[in-house]
């Protein structure tokens, strides 16, 4: 299993993914690799290569927005949502079709999304996103600990 923290710690709330990956790594969970990615499709393909389960943590912009809201979703549900994955136009929803074409997708992919308040240049999370950090870590741990695939996740096939 791999936990991929997507984002840039120098764009305020976009740093939630890397921060969660760092906290998961410090927990030393058996069989769990935690890594950071800027959200570029090829970087995601490398990060989740050969994983049975990939949990991707990312900041998203929604309209209307509730900064700090945490939700579990699928890639298909993210279409049309502005993601804070990188300074590039491509991201998580674009990586899956590319990965399928190349045979490089995890068996299961879960996205833990956190609604962002601020993606401007600068370090540090906004107060609502910082307050959500424990819930995000717990959501990732729930994915690690669950016995079987719940509905709502996507299959690589």
Secondary structure, DSSP 8 states (H G I E B T S, - for coil): -EEEEES-TTBGGGGHHHHHHHHHHHHT-TT-EEEEE---HHHHHHHHTT-SEEEEEEEEE-SS--TT-EEEE-HHHHTTSEE-S-SSS--HHHHHHHHHHHT---SEEEEEEEE-S--SSBSS--HHHHHHHHHHHHHHHHHHH-SS--TTSEE--
